[in-house]
């Protein structure tokens, strides 16, 4: 793969001619944009590997400390993360899941073979009650993915009734029989998942008709109004979005988009912790391409829905590397390095810019799968570790519900090949994608302060940035930094704090200018008052 530095201008990025000087930047506090919905920081929990069993759930009788069956250390870590919304039960699993198998006495629930992910046999001890009660305990919105692929209209309609009806209806009576008197609040409901693939291999035209049919029978019961989400496109499938906007339109309140940072589906994706510099920059360039993808889907939606009634939900995103050696095939257990933290930071910075249309994002996944927040041991010894990605999400919590502020920033830009890296024997010549070395995002919080995130992905170049803040008088600044000696560094059970935030002291205010020294391969989040 070829890499080179180029002079390029795009949005907030431009080539800087004199790298020896401090880089000028401007935060436009006088040009506030849209609110950054807290749901941008959403999570995804699928019945996949040990995400649910051994991750979120160990059962009441487990020797691992738990709260009503929920793993205590994981629960407390998620509570600290201020999780706003949690998606369940899939993913591909959703269109194989029949919800009635997961209610009632646990001893009477039938077992289930997970056909999508390794053929694992599950006992259905984690079902509707366990998920919705967890959401209540975490204080987050549940996002249910309904079964269109192998389910029926009646089954889905009854599930909505079971969860949300407080009346004297058959499913509400069944719920009360199973120990829950009051209906849950369920706002987000997905009508199928990846209908173009594991959710039924449908065409967009066929799925549109299926959506309209299923949607007809999903009722809004007293006190609960569903936000109906259509199964949207994968990556670059703009036609899927166009067809759904034409044929479903305002019958949906949201449409999903899935985008993964990986080296393609035709061969090895590479190790999460063993990679060279080219692979590192390639991954960051691929992750940043989500901005172009969002813009193109957004343009279609803007044309069909100029009032912005339909939200774009990036409800699966993140890195997808090879499974860790020695782990169970099909369980997608991968480590999480500082490189993954950069993918999280850069992606969130992009989402902040488009919250007029992007209303939710759900990183895949919350525990033990793909780009997870948390890893738990696979031998049942009770160990848990927070990943570098967790730390990014925790550092970024002030952005939730803050108001987006535009930032002008100059950056050197690397061009990285668009071709899949080391997947095909013959390299694909598809041109280059830009990978700026610097990224920044700012927002005004509800208490009137400014939160500023600055990311330097360069492997070897420190930068000093002078931020002018238009429309705001800065009096004090504090912050934290996430970095490590190597971008392949990660946390494991023996070394849980190799990559962890620490206090940052190199931000100075003088004559209304905020000067920030940004070391190579670092993420800094500042609070400015």
C-alpha positions in Angstrom: 0.0 0.0 0.0 1.3 3.4 -0.9 1.1 6.3 1.5 2.0 9.9 0.8 1.3 13.4 2.1 -0.7 15.7 -0.1 -2.1 19.2 0.0 -5.8 18.9 0.2 -8.7 21.1 1.4 -11.8 19.5 2.8 -14.4 20.9 5.3 -12.3 22.0 8.3 -9.0 20.6 7.0 -6.3 22.3 5.0 -2.6 21.7 4.4 -0.3 23.6 6.6 2.8 25.0 4.9 4.9 25.7 8.0 4.8 22.8 10.4 7.4 24.5 12.7 4.8 27.2 13.7 1.9 26.7 16.0 -1.2 25.7 14.0 -4.0 28.3 14.0 -7.5 27.2 14.8 -10.9 28.8 15.5 -13.8 27.5 17.7 -16.9 29.3 16.5 -18.9 29.6 19.8 -20.9 32.3 18.0 -22.2 29.9 15.3 -23.9 27.2 17.3 -25.2 24.2 15.4 -27.6 21.3 16.3 -27.8 19.5 19.6 -25.6 16.4 19.8 -28.2 13.9 20.8 -27.0 11.7 23.7 -28.1 8.7 21.6 -25.0 9.3 19.4 -23.2 7.5 22.3 -25.5 4.4 22.0 -24.4 0.8 22.6 -25.3 -2.5 20.9 -25.7 -5.8 22.7 -26.3 -8.9 20.5 -26.6 -12.5 21.4 -23.1 -13.1 20.0 -20.3 -14.9 21.7 -20.0 -13.8 25.3 -21.6 -10.4 24.9 -24.7 -11.4 26.8 -23.8 -14.6 28.6 -20.6 -14.0 30.6 -20.6 -10.3 29.6 -23.7 -8.6 30.7 -25.4 -11.6 32.4 -24.0 -14.3 34.6 -27.2 -15.3 36.4 -28.3 -14.9 40.0 -26.5 -18.1 41.2 -23.1 -17.3 39.7 -20.0 -17.1 41.9 -19.1 -13.9 40.0 -20.5 -10.9 41.9 -23.8 -9.9 40.4 -26.9 -7.7 40.8 -29.9 -9.8 40.1 -27.9 -11.8 37.6 -26.2 -8.8 35.9 -22.5 -8.9 36.3 -21.7 -6.3 39.0 -18.4 -4.9 37.7 -19.7 -4.6 34.1 -22.9 -2.9 35.3 -21.0 -0.4 37.4 -18.7 0.4 34.5 -21.6 1.0 32.1 -23.4 3.1 34.7 -20.3 5.4 34.8 -20.4 5.6 31.0 -23.9 7.1 31.0 -25.1 4.8 28.3 -28.1 6.6 26.6 -29.6 3.8 24.5 -28.9 0.0 24.2 -29.8 -2.1 21.2 -30.9 -5.7 21.5 -31.2 -8.7 20.7 -29.3 -8.2 17.4 -27.9 -7.9 14.7 -28.4 -11.0 12.7 -29.6 -12.8 15.8 -32.7 -10.6 15.9 -34.2 -12.3 12.8 -33.7 -15.7 14.3 -35.1 -14.7 17.7 -38.6 -15.6 18.9 -39.3 -13.6 22.0 -41.8 -15.9 23.7 -39.0 -18.4 24.2 -37.3 -15.8 26.5 -40.2 -15.1 29.0 -41.6 -17.0 31.9 -39.8 -19.2 34.5 -36.2 -19.7 33.4 -36.3 -23.4 34.1 -39.1 -23.7 31.5 -37.6 -21.7 28.7 -36.5 -23.7 25.7 -32.9 -23.7 24.7 -31.8 -22.1 21.4 -29.1 -22.7 18.9 -27.4 -19.5 17.8 -27.3 -20.2 14.1 -25.6 -17.0 13.1 -22.7 -17.0 15.6 -20.9 -20.3 16.2 -23.8 -22.6 16.7 -23.7 -21.9 20.5 -26.6 -23.4 22.6 -28.2 -20.7 24.7 -30.7 -21.3 27.5 -32.8 -18.2 26.9 -32.3 -17.1 30.5 -31.7 -13.5 29.2 -34.9 -12.4 27.5 -37.3 -9.5 27.4 -37.6 -8.9 31.1 -33.9 -9.2 31.7 -33.1 -6.7 29.0 -35.7 -4.1 29.8 -35.0 -4.3 33.5 -31.3 -3.7 32.7 -32.2 -0.7 30.7 -34.2 0.7 33.6 -31.4 0.1 36.0 -28.9 1.8 33.7 -31.3 4.7 33.0 -31.1 4.2 29.2 -33.6 3.9 26.4 -34.1 0.3 25.1 -33.9 -0.2 21.3 -35.6 -3.5 20.3 -34.8 -5.1 17.0 -37.8 -7.1 15.8 -37.8 -10.3 13.8 -39.0 -9.7 10.2 -36.8 -12.4 8.6 -38.2 -15.5 10.2 -41.0 -14.0 12.3 -44.6 -13.1 11.8 -46.6 -9.9 11.9 -48.6 -11.4 14.8 -45.5 -12.3 16.8 -44.0 -8.8 16.5 -47.3 -7.1 17.3 -47.8 -9.2 20.4 -44.3 -8.4 21.5 -45.0 -4.6 21.4 -48.2 -5.3 23.3 -46.4 -7.4 25.9 -43.9 -4.7 26.6 -45.9 -1.5 26.4 -49.6 -2.2 27.1 -50.9 -1.2 30.5 -54.5 -2.2 29.6 -56.4 -5.4 30.2 -55.0 -7.0 27.0 -54.0 -10.6 26.5 -50.2 -9.9 26.3 -50.3 -7.4 29.2 -52.0 -10.1 31.4 -49.3 -12.5 30.3 -46.6 -10.0 31.3 -48.2 -9.6 34.7 -48.3 -13.3 35.1 -44.6 -13.3 34.5 -44.0 -10.9 37.3 -44.1 -7.4 35.7 -47.2 -5.4 36.5 -46.3 -2.0 34.9 -45.6 -1.7 31.2 -42.1 -0.7 30.2 -41.3 2.4 28.2 -40.0 1.3 24.8 -39.3 4.1 22.4 -37.0 2.7 19.7 -38.2 -0.3 17.7 -36.4 -1.7 14.6 -38.5 -3.5 12.0 -35.9 -6.0 11.0 -32.2 -5.9 10.7 -29.9 -6.0 7.6 -32.9 -7.1 5.5 -30.5 -7.0 2.5 -28.4 -9.8 4.1 -28.9 -12.0 7.2 -32.3 -10.5 7.8 -33.9 -12.1 4.7 -31.7 -11.3 1.6 -34.4 -9.0 0.4 -34.4 -6.3 -2.3 -35.2 -2.8 -1.1 -38.5 -2.9 -2.9 -39.6 -6.1 -1.2 -38.4 -5.0 2.2 -40.3 -1.7 1.8 -43.5 -3.7 1.4 -42.6 -5.9 4.3 -42.0 -2.8 6.5 -45.3 -1.3 5.5 -47.1 -4.5 6.4 -45.4 -5.1 9.7 -45.7 -1.5 10.7 -49.4 -1.4 10.2 -49.9 -3.7 13.2 -47.5 -2.2 15.7 -49.7 -0.2 18.0 -48.8 2.8 20.2 -50.3 1.9 23.6 -51.2 4.4 26.2 -48.2 6.4 27.3 -45.8 4.8 24.8 -45.1 6.1 21.2 -42.8 4.0 19.0 -40.0 5.5 17.0 -40.1 3.1 14.1 -36.7 2.3 12.5 -36.4 0.7 9.1 -33.6 -1.7 8.2 -31.3 0.6 6.1 -28.3 0.3 4.0 -24.9 -1.2 4.4 -22.0 1.2 3.7 -22.2 2.5 0.1 -25.6 1.1 -0.9 -27.2 4.5 -1.7 -30.0 2.9 -3.8 -31.3 1.1 -0.7 -31.8 4.5 1.0 -33.4 6.0 -2.1 -35.9 3.2 -2.5 -36.9 3.2 1.2 -37.3 7.0 1.2 -39.5 6.7 -1.9 -41.6 3.7 -0.8 -41.7 3.9 3.0 -41.2 7.6 3.5 -42.6 9.1 6.7 -44.1 5.8 7.9 -40.6 5.4 9.4 -39.1 7.8 11.9 -35.6 6.4 11.4 -33.6 4.5 8.9 -30.4 2.6 9.9 -26.9 2.6 8.4 -24.2 0.0 9.1 -20.5 0.9 8.5 -17.5 -1.1 9.7 -13.8 -0.3 9.6 -12.3 -3.5 8.4 -10.3 -4.7 5.4 -13.2 -6.2 3.5 -15.2 -9.4 3.6 -13.0 -11.5 1.3 -10.1 -12.5 3.5 -8.2 -11.8 6.7 -9.1 -8.5 8.4 -5.8 -8.4 10.3 -5.0 -8.5 13.9 -6.4 -6.1 16.5 -2.9 -5.7 18.1 -0.3 -6.6 15.5 -0.2 -4.3 12.6 2.3 -2.1 10.7 2.2 1.7 10.1 0.5 1.3 6.7 -2.3 -0.8 8.2 -2.7 1.7 11.0 -3.2 4.7 8.7 -5.3 2.6 6.3 -7.8 1.9 9.2 -8.0 5.5 10.1 -8.6 6.6 6.5 -11.3 3.9 6.2 -13.0 5.0 9.4 -13.0 8.6 8.3 -14.7 7.7 5.0 -17.9 7.3 7.0 -18.3 11.1 6.6 -18.6 10.8 2.9 -21.0 7.9 3.3 -23.2 9.9 5.7 -23.2 12.9 3.4 -24.4 10.9 0.4 -27.1 9.1 2.4 -28.0 12.4 3.9 -28.3 14.1 0.5 -30.8 11.5 -0.6 -32.8 11.9 2.6 -32.6 15.7 2.4 -34.1 15.7 -1.1 -36.9 13.3 -0.1 -37.5 14.7 3.4 -36.5 18.3 3.5 -38.1 18.8 6.9 -35.8 16.3 8.4 -38.6 14.1 9.9 -36.7 10.8 9.3 -33.5 10.3 11.3 -30.4 8.5 10.1 -29.3 6.0 12.7 -25.7 4.5 12.4 -26.8 1.6 14.6 -23.8 -0.6 13.8 -20.3 0.9 13.5 -16.7 0.2 14.7 -13.7 -1.9 13.9 -13.9 -5.5 12.8 -10.6 -7.4 13.1 -9.7 -11.1 13.2 -10.9 -13.1 16.2 -8.2 -13.5 18.9 -6.2 -16.7 18.5 -7.5 -19.5 20.7 -11.0 -18.1 21.1 -14.2 -19.7 19.8 -14.8 -19.4 16.1 -17.8 -17.2 15.3 -17.8 -15.4 18.6 -15.9 -12.3 17.2 -13.9 -11.8 20.4 -11.2 -9.2 19.6 -8.7 -7.1 21.6 -8.9 -3.4 21.6 -5.8 -1.2 21.1 -5.1 2.5 21.1 -5.8 2.3 17.3 -9.4 1.5 18.1 -9.6 4.5 20.4 -8.6 6.7 17.5 -11.4 5.1 15.4 -13.9 5.9 18.1 -12.7 9.4 18.5 -12.6 10.2 14.8 -16.0 8.6 14.2 -17.7 10.5 17.1 -16.2 13.8 15.8 -17.8 13.1 12.4 -21.2 12.2 14.0 -21.2 15.5 15.9 -21.2 17.4 12.6 -24.3 15.8 11.2 -26.7 15.6 14.1 -29.3 17.5 12.2 -29.9 14.1 10.5 -27.8 11.6 12.5 -29.9 11.0 15.5 -28.3 7.8 17.0 -25.2 5.7 16.7 -24.6 2.3 18.3 -21.0 1.0 18.4 -20.6 -2.7 17.9 -20.5 -4.1 20.6 -20.8 -3.4 24.3 -18.9 -6.4 25.8 -16.5 -9.0 24.4 -17.4 -8.5 20.7 -15.7 -6.4 18.1 -14.9 -2.9 19.3 -16.2 -3.4 22.8 -16.2 -1.1 25.8 -15.4 -4.0 28.2 -13.7 -7.4 28.1 -14.4 -10.1 30.6 -12.4 -13.3 30.9 -13.4 -16.4 29.0 -12.6 -18.9 31.8 -15.1 -17.6 34.4 -12.5 -16.3 36.8 -14.3 -13.0 37.2 -11.7 -10.7 35.6 -12.8 -7.5 33.7 -10.9 -4.8 31.9 -11.9 -1.5 30.4 -10.7 -1.0 26.8 -9.2 2.1 25.2 -12.5 2.6 23.4 -14.3 2.7 26.8 -12.0 5.5 27.9 -12.8 7.6 24.8 -16.6 7.2 25.4 -16.1 8.1 29.0 -14.0 11.2 28.2 -16.5 12.3 25.6 -19.6 12.1 27.9 -19.8 16.0 28.2 -20.7 16.0 24.5 -24.0 14.3 25.2 -26.9 16.9 24.7 -24.3 19.7 24.1 -24.7 22.1 21.2 -22.3 21.6 18.3 -19.8 24.3 17.6 -17.9 24.5 14.3 -14.1 24.3 14.4 -11.6 25.4 11.8 -8.4 23.6 12.0 -5.4 23.1 9.7 -3.9 19.7 9.3 -1.4 17.7 7.3 -3.2 15.1 5.4 -2.0 11.6 4.4 -3.4 9.9 1.4 -4.0 6.2 1.9 -5.1 3.6 -0.6 -8.8 2.8 -1.0 -7.9 -0.8 -1.9 -8.5 -3.6 0.6 -5.3 -4.1 2.5 -3.6 -7.5 1.9 -6.9 -9.1 1.0 -6.4 -9.7 -2.7 -3.2 -11.0 -4.2 -3.4 -8.2 -6.7 -3.8 -4.8 -5.1 -7.0 -3.0 -6.0 -6.3 0.4 -7.5 -9.3 2.5 -6.4 -7.5 5.7 -5.7 -6.8 7.2 -2.3 -8.8 8.4 0.7 -7.6 11.3 2.8 -6.5 10.8 6.4 -5.9 14.1 8.3 -3.4 13.9 11.1 -5.5 16.2 13.3 -9.2 16.2 14.2 -11.1 18.4 16.6 -14.7 18.7 17.8 -16.2 21.3 20.1 -19.6 21.9 21.8 -21.3 24.1 24.3 -22.5 22.2 27.3 -25.7 22.8 29.2 -23.8 24.7 32.0 -22.4 27.1 29.4 -18.8 25.8 29.3 -17.1 24.4 26.1 -15.9 20.9 25.7 -13.2 20.4 23.1 -11.7 17.2 21.8 -8.5 17.2 19.9 -7.0 14.1 18.3 -3.5 13.7 16.8 -3.2 10.4 15.0 0.3 11.0 13.7 2.7 8.3 14.9 5.7 10.6 15.3 4.7 14.3 15.2 3.7 16.4 18.1 1.6 19.5 17.3 0.9 22.7 19.1 -2.4 24.4 18.3 -3.5 28.0 19.0 -7.3 28.0 19.4 -9.1 31.4 19.1 -12.7 31.1 20.5 -15.1 33.5 18.8 -18.0 34.6 21.0 -16.7 33.2 24.2 -14.3 34.5 26.9 -12.2 31.6 28.3 -11.0 32.0 31.9 -9.9 28.5 32.8 -9.2 25.1 31.2 -8.8 21.6 32.5 -8.7 18.2 30.8 -7.4 14.7 30.3 -5.3 12.9 27.7 -5.4 9.3 26.4 -2.2 8.0 24.9 0.4 5.3 25.2 3.9 4.4 24.0 2.6 2.4 21.0 -0.6 2.5 19.0 -0.8 -1.2 19.3 -0.9 -1.1 23.1 -3.9 -2.6 24.8 -5.3 -3.5 28.2 -5.5 -7.1 29.4 -6.4 -8.8 32.7 -2.8 -8.8 33.9 -2.2 -5.2 32.7 -5.5 -3.3 32.9 -4.3 0.3 32.8 -1.7 0.3 30.0 -4.0 2.7 28.0 -5.9 4.9 30.4 -6.7 8.6 30.7 -4.6 10.9 32.9 -4.7 14.5 33.8 -3.5 16.9 31.1 -1.6 20.1 32.0 -0.3 21.4 28.7 -3.2 23.7 27.8 -2.6 27.4 28.4 -4.8 30.5 28.1 -3.1 33.8 27.2 -4.6 36.9 25.7 -7.8 35.1 24.8 -5.9 32.3 22.9 -6.0 28.7 24.1 -2.7 26.9 23.3 -2.8 23.1 23.3 0.3 20.9 23.0 -0.9 17.7 21.4 1.6 14.8 21.5 1.7 12.3 18.7 -0.9 9.5 18.9 -3.0 11.2 21.6 -6.6 12.2 22.3 -7.2 15.2 24.5 -10.6 16.3 25.9 -10.7 19.8 27.5 -13.3 21.6 29.6 -13.2 25.4 29.0 -14.9 27.8 31.3 
